Amino acid sequence: MSLRRHINRLRSFLKDDIRREVDFSATDQNRGLPPPPIEKPCPADARRVDLPAAGSWTGLRPVDLSAAIRDRESCRSYTGAPLALDELAFLLWATQGIRRRLNAGTALRTVPSAGARHALETYLCVMNVTGLKAGVYRFLPLENQLLHVGGGDALPDRLTAATLGQSFAGRAAAVFVWTAVPYRMEWRYGAAAHKVIALDAGHVCQNLYLVCRAIGAGTCAIAAYDQPAMDRLIGVDGVDEFAIYLAPVGKV
Ligand SMILES: Cc1cc2nc3c(=O)[nH]c(=O)nc-3n(C[C@H](O)[C@H](O)[C@H](O)COP(=O)(O)O)c2cc1C
């Protein structure tokens, strides 16, 4: 997507969409169209990795919630120690895990979402996770699996470049990249979807900050990145799906 289209989209979001009245009668939901899938589909023969199931994870520290909130801070320096697969599975569950399936088009997750639409997908740039080859993966919350979407060649350098020189992203054990799939929210809210997608992303990242403490790790929200470069890095088209927020995670 051209830079001009990105700038126009952002300008339209800030000046118009964020203040727009919701015209529910004009939404696809009220026109009777079926809801889009709650998880981005993937090819049946795609390479997947099973994640350890909730409840089977070992090595998590009990954390006092009020202390976690009091001591929350952005961490940009990591020890270089690997994350365990149990730890990564725990972080994924805490940020996008499914609590309850309501019907084919709706699921409740560990984070809130406007209308329970959950218009985000989670990509992981994995650099140092025990038992996982370096590369780009997508979390499949319905299956509790990781889908392999790309190789790990020069991933730290590509991440540093795509985050406009923020080299701590390239030194993390893994970088969470949340994308927006706008139609999943627009189906119900039309143009008002864009405000609530951004609000939803905040909840997700806050959970990541808090639960990182339970595995002796830290994170730092990143919204300053090169949009086309980041979309290319995780293999999304930048139109129907685009990166919206990032968070490197590493042991501290
Ligand atoms: C929406 C958002 C975007 C941010 N983007 C970046 C970023 O690109 N790079 C960075 O180093 N920190 C980024 N931060 C982290 C802030 O700089 C940090 O939260 C702030 O300095 C306060 O520090 P604290 O989180 O330790 O309380 C971002 C935080 C938020 C909430």
The ligand as a Gaussian input file, in Angstrom:
#p B3LYP/6-31G(d) Opt

LIG

0 1
 C        0.576000       3.145000      22.218000
 C        2.000000       3.081000      22.728000
 C        3.036000       3.124000      21.817000
 C        4.359000       3.019000      22.253000
 N        5.371000       2.968000      21.333000
 C        6.639000       2.822000      21.755000
 C        7.692000       2.681000      20.823000
 O        7.502000       2.666000      19.618000
 N        8.960000       2.544000      21.313000
 C        9.223000       2.515000      22.654000
 O       10.396000       2.374000      23.029000
 N        8.236000       2.630000      23.561000
 C        6.957000       2.791000      23.153000
 N        5.947000       2.847000      24.073000
 C        6.255000       2.755000      25.506000
 C        6.171000       4.122000      26.163000
 O        7.298000       4.887000      25.767000
 C        6.140000       3.935000      27.694000
 O        4.941000       3.292000      28.049000
 C        6.225000       5.261000      28.404000
 O        7.497000       5.861000      28.233000
 C        5.978000       5.128000      29.895000
 O        6.899000       4.209000      30.464000
 P        6.379000       2.907000      31.274000
 O        5.630000       2.049000      30.309000
 O        7.635000       2.244000      31.764000
 O        5.489000       3.389000      32.377000
 C        4.639000       2.939000      23.643000
 C        3.567000       2.884000      24.552000
 C        2.274000       2.939000      24.099000
 C        1.156000       2.836000      25.110000

